[in-house]
Amino acid sequence: MADLHVECFDMINPFVIASSPATRGADNVVKSSKCHPGAITMRNFGHGMGGGGFFYPSAEAALKGQPAFHSHAVGRQCPDTLSSLDEYCEEVRRARRDMYPETKLWASVGHYHDIEKYPDWKDRWKREAREVVSAGADAIELHFNTPGVATASDRQFNYYQLIRICTEMIKKEVPNTPVMVKLAIEDCDCLTSIREAVAAGADAVGPTARWKAFYFDLDWKTTQPRPGAGYGGTQANPLVCFEIADARTRGIDIPIYAGGGVFSYDQALRYIMAGAEMVQLGAIACSGGIMQCERIIRQCSEWMDKNGYPDMKSLKGAALQLFNMSGDFAKKRQNRLGDAYRTTDVIQDKCIGCGRCEDVCWYKGIALEGKKAHKTDACIGCGYCFQVCPTKALNVEAGRILKEAFEDLS
């Protein structure tokens, strides 16, 4: 059975239940710990209880890893039931006492709205950090990815300066406690954000996709999401993968706990194979439930067993060879597939004469003759026609060709 242990923070597996309604207060932390994640981030004091979530086109699509987005809906928004930091710290103590003992407890400190609301926000954050650590938190998370944080206060914040100042401040306040810095990828350069956090002494960084957005149905009065609410979904996966791989390629070696767009095991695995040590489960936890988190953890382990990855060290960064391949090798690999596209003719028995291939060809490389498509000598092997053929009359084993290139050309 694959060993999911994460060495850098001595975690039983790489999964972190992210700060969300699923981690608000001790009861929800204990409930979330039933899936035995590596860590749980308890939602920060004063953030509120939140409301519901909305999937489009459906929760089923998201849970299968199909194209889908997730946003906050118009369900009832509830205020925080805790009126003081002392009450919050008591929740931390109770969570630490009653949750699954091998799961680490992180506590989210501060909220970017505090900067606008409280002149003494720095002192508030420092006190929160000290007291939640005293109450039993294993790590502190600074949450700088809340939708809109990079453009808060009418775009007057210097986001990068905020990251550095706050990270340095909290590291100084709790020097013996890991400080995890959760970062936006919206409206900012993520690599610069990561570099600022690293320079300030962060112990881990968490690039996380959650945008402000304005989705509406054409019958717009029926629309559920609130304009500007946190928008995410499966479409975020390749964007976050790029930020992870880009950071690793440019010399960032700090632990990364990436998040956003993880609704299925394959999306979680991609973050680790791009170079992250850990994966956040946020929307899937609060809007899908703890059983779905347990499913992802189990399926990741099963996939690793089946595909020859014995532990996290062997899995981490496995796909970076693809990201970092030389331009010359990339061209040879691309041309191999192009040659297959160019030399593979139409399977006449499968052609229905729909004309889509001819319509999408810009090089006069395919023509319809007697309601059947035929390649011409002008075909360059671009592959457009192969993508649109509805019957696979145009078909090559693209995955096999691309995979074999690593063995034959490298």
Secondary structure, DSSP 8 states (H G I E B T S, - for coil): --B--BGGGTBSSSEEE-SSGGGSHHHHHHHHGGG--SEEEE--TTS--B--EEEES-HHHHHTT-S-EEEE-SS--B--S--SHHHHHHHHHHHHHHS-TTSEEEEEE--THHHHH-TTHHHHHHHHHHHHHHHT-SEEEEEE-STTGGGHHHHT--HHHHHHHHHHHHHHHSTTS-EEEEEE-SSS-HHHHHHHHHHTT-SEEEEE--EE-----SSGGG--S-TTSEEEEGGGHHHHHHHHHHHHHTT--S-BEEBSS--SHHHHHHHHHTT-SEEEE-HIIIII-HHHHHHHHHHHHHHHHHTT--BHHHHTTTTHHHHT--HHHHHHHHHHHHHHHHH----GGG-----HHHHH-SSS-EEEETTEEEE-TT-----HHHHH-SSSSS---HHHHHHHHHHHH-
